[in-house]
Amino acid sequence: MKETNTLRLVPDDRRPSETVKQWVYRRLRQAIITGRIPPGQPVTIQGIAEMLDVSAMPVREALHRLVADGALENLDNRRVRVPDIDPDKFDEIITVRIALETIAAERAMPFVDYLRLARLQQLDAETDEAYTVGNIELGIEKNFAFHRCLYEVRSSAVLLPLIESVWLRLGPFMREATENLDESYRVDRHAEALAAIRQQDAAALKAAIAADIQEGAGHLGHKRFLDVELKQARSGKHRPGWSPASPMK
């Protein structure tokens, strides 16, 4: 696959405390999480360096870090790409997300004050608005921001970095899956999570977070895999032992 020239990064100035290396890594990381770099599309060190108007060195180091994070894979010494996800790996990612994020939510709940609750409500509204107007990238960004805003209250040292490493593997895939849906399937469980926080109901909060992940990302992923399998079945290229009636895990 040839590298395309359609990759564009959302403008984002360097923060006062950021080095060039940190800024490049943050820009690329955010682009991957929100699906701006689609699965399978090669990108080059030189191409990114020119886009960001930096030298090749900070780009090379950022790409090496992202390969180590599992967000990218090497094609050769000058190109990388976002790896695709197969059904088994997808199910594993969803399972890990639910396990980590329900723990993080439960730990955070007692420390959510009225100011953070108001911020969570705002992020939920911004997520809904973005999806309503068809801005998939912004919707993904705001959805992850909602989850981060909740978890960072208590789990910023260990759990949150682990959770964000999972988001890196899922974001590109979710943008592709969402853009190719024939009809919308976005169940808003954030309101249930907010209600559980107000009531200090840990079980209800964990159930809302799990349902948000499973019915949102989980449904989108299974729908995408089913569509791919059906297309391959019609062309005679489906996986051995699979039939359109086979249940998805």
Order of alpha helices (4+ residues) and beta strands (2+ residues): alpha-beta-alpha-alpha-beta-beta-alpha-alpha-alpha-alpha-alpha-alpha-alpha
